[in-house]
Amino acid sequence: MKLDDLPMARDGDDRLERISPALAPAASARSARDAAGEAAWRELHTAAAARYRAAGRFAWHFARGKLGRDPVFRSLVERGDLGHRARVVDIGCGQGLLASLLQACANLAGSGRWPLAWPLPPAAATYHGIELMPRDVQRARAAAAGPAHSLAPTFECVDMRRAALPPCELVVILDVLHYVDHAAQSALLTRVRDALLQGRPEMPRRLLLRVGDAASARGFAVSQWVDRAVTLVRGHRVPPTWGRPLAAWVALLQELGFVVHSVPMSQGTPFANVLLVADVVGLA
Ligand SMILES: C[S@@+](CC[C@H](N)C(=O)[O-])C[C@H]1O[C@@H](n2cnc3c(N)ncnc32)[C@H](O)[C@@H]1O
């Protein structure tokens, strides 16, 4: 029998544990932890998507697909990137998936079933979504009007280049900045930094920015192609074209005073997406 034929073998560590029985308790604790995380994510996914039943079949299927297949949502929860008790501004929020996920997190935590192995639940204090497309805003509002939405999210239909940004501790911008030109990207990020600087200094103040890495020719080309197709279907007039290589995104954020680290964020997809976790630290 080969090691790979043994049950539960997934990586090198598991094999070690099977060879050495002394490591078995650690292995079973880890698999219990994984199972709890898996079950919790399934529950969050189902609950967040279910809110869109009120917004129509398209909105519900879209929510199920995107929350399930795009690695960023689960990762934000499991990594604890969404902070705790932050006032959240979600720029280019689409149909407000993040608001629904935050509410599902609040409900799961409130029921006492938040996995012990996960970081603190985000328990966002407020959520404000900014979105250009009226139909997306309608869907977001319909989902928010459903039962048990203690977060009471607000959505504004406005161009992010002109939107006022309230003081906050967390700004989320997922796959949006390439819709506007480089000058507009820089101007918006400057205003984002200023909004975060007005946030509560005793809390972490953070921008979560997902971008495509234009230096990764193949993955970036795939995401541009998909984006253009989706953009056309959704009735956007301007195709999303203004990318930058990852190093240029990081340099831009650093020039603005952010402390940045990057996390690959396209697992299981053909894209070259990267999540930039950018913190405002020690700026006056
Ligand atoms: C790829 S989608 C991402 C949606 C959402 N962030 C998510 O991850 O589910 C990009 C979104 O940005 C919005 N958007 C594009 N240009 C915008 C602008 N100038 N102002 C506000 N929203 C914009 C689009 O309408 C679209 O909903």
The ligand as a Gaussian input file, in Angstrom:
#p B3LYP/6-31G(d) Opt

LIG

0 1
 C      -16.454000      43.249000     -10.331000
 S      -17.725000      44.060000      -9.498000
 C      -17.332000      43.768000      -7.799000
 C      -18.505000      43.920000      -6.882000
 C      -18.210000      43.682000      -5.411000
 N      -17.110000      44.508000      -4.947000
 C      -17.950000      42.216000      -5.143000
 O      -16.786000      41.837000      -4.967000
 O      -18.901000      41.442000      -5.136000
 C      -17.268000      45.782000      -9.700000
 C      -18.319000      46.732000      -9.195000
 O      -17.813000      48.067000      -9.218000
 C      -18.864000      48.921000      -9.646000
 N      -18.313000      50.177000     -10.163000
 C      -17.606000      50.365000     -11.313000
 N      -17.306000      51.651000     -11.485000
 C      -17.812000      52.302000     -10.421000
 C      -17.837000      53.674000     -10.036000
 N      -17.258000      54.623000     -10.786000
 N      -18.455000      54.017000      -8.868000
 C      -19.044000      53.073000      -8.109000
 N      -19.073000      51.751000      -8.437000
 C      -18.457000      51.368000      -9.575000
 C      -19.556000      48.080000     -10.698000
 O      -20.846000      48.568000     -11.016000
 C      -19.567000      46.717000     -10.049000
 O      -20.694000      46.511000      -9.237000

